[in-house]
Amino acid sequence: MQKVNRFFRVMFSAVVLFAVMGCANHAHNTQTTSQRADDSWITSKVKTAFVKDKTLSASDINVETNNGAVALSGFVNDPGDVSHAAEVAGSIDGVTSVRNDLHVKQQ
């Protein structure tokens, strides 16, 4: 009988431990629904600003947003467009920072 009780205590402890570890990991790696919505809104606003800007080729610029931090990647036509794109993205409400990984197209 003691072996059975010990077995169930060990199994219960293992289940609780894995549950706690899983919850801690899940909470650390996820965004709330409102954060994801805010990030989607920011991404849309940045892309729209690029489309409205006649100097930038919006189709060649990728925009990703995570917790308000915008990451730009892709290509622009002119060296000045690299900093200009970052300025445009940084001017959008909700943007907390801009990581600029844009490159000038080889012509």
N, C-alpha and C positions, 0 to 999 in steps of 0.2 A: 504494500500500500504506500509506503514511503517513496518508493521509486516512481510510482504513478504521480503522486503529488509533486515531487521534485521535477519530473518531466513537464507537467503542466505549468509550474512556476517558471521554468526556463523558457518554455515556448511563449508564455504570456509576456515575459520580459523582452524576448526577442521581437515579438510583434509590436509592442509599445515602442521599443527603440527604433525599429524601422519606420514606424508611423511618424515619430517625431522627426527623424532625419529627413524623411520625404517631405513633410510639411515645411521644414526649414529651408530646404533646397528649392521647393516650389515657390515659396514667398520671395526668395532672393532673386529669382530669374524671371519673374513675370511683371507685367505692367497692369495697372488697373484698366478697366474699360475706358474710363475717361481720359487716361494718359494716352492710350492708343488712338482715341478719337481726336485728341488735341494734336498728336503727331501727324495724323492723316490730314487734318485741317491745315497744319503748317506746311506740310509737303505740297498740298494742293495750291496754297497761296504762293509759295515760292515758284512752283512751275508756272502758274498763271502770270506772275511777275516777269518770268523769263520770256514767256510768249509775247507779252505786251512790249518788251524791250526790243527795239528793232536791231540793236547791235549784237544780240546774243542769239545763237542757234539753239533754241530750247530742246529740239529733238536730239541733240548730241550731248545734253547734260543730264546726268542721273542725279536724283535728289532722294536722300533717305533721312528720316528724322527719328531720333530716339530721345525721349524725355526733353524735347526742345532743342537738342543739339542736331544741327543740320550737317550732313556730309554730302559734299558735291564731288562727283567724279564724271569722267568723260572728256570731251574735247571742245575746244573753242578755236576760232579762226585767227585770233590776234593775241599777242602777249598781254596787252592791256585788258582784254576780256576776262582774263583769269581773276584779277583783283576786282574788276567791275562786277562779275557774277557773285563774288563773295559779299560785296557791298550791298547788292540787291537782296541777296538772301538774308543778310544781317538786319536789313531794314524792316523785315516782316515781324509783326507782333507775335510774341511767344517764342521767338528764336533766342536761345540762350548762348549759343556759340556756333561757329561755322568752321568745319574742317574742309579745307579746299584741296582736293586732289585732281584738279583740272589740268589738262595738258594742251599745248598748242598743236593743232594739226600740222603735219608735215606737208608742205606744198610742192 
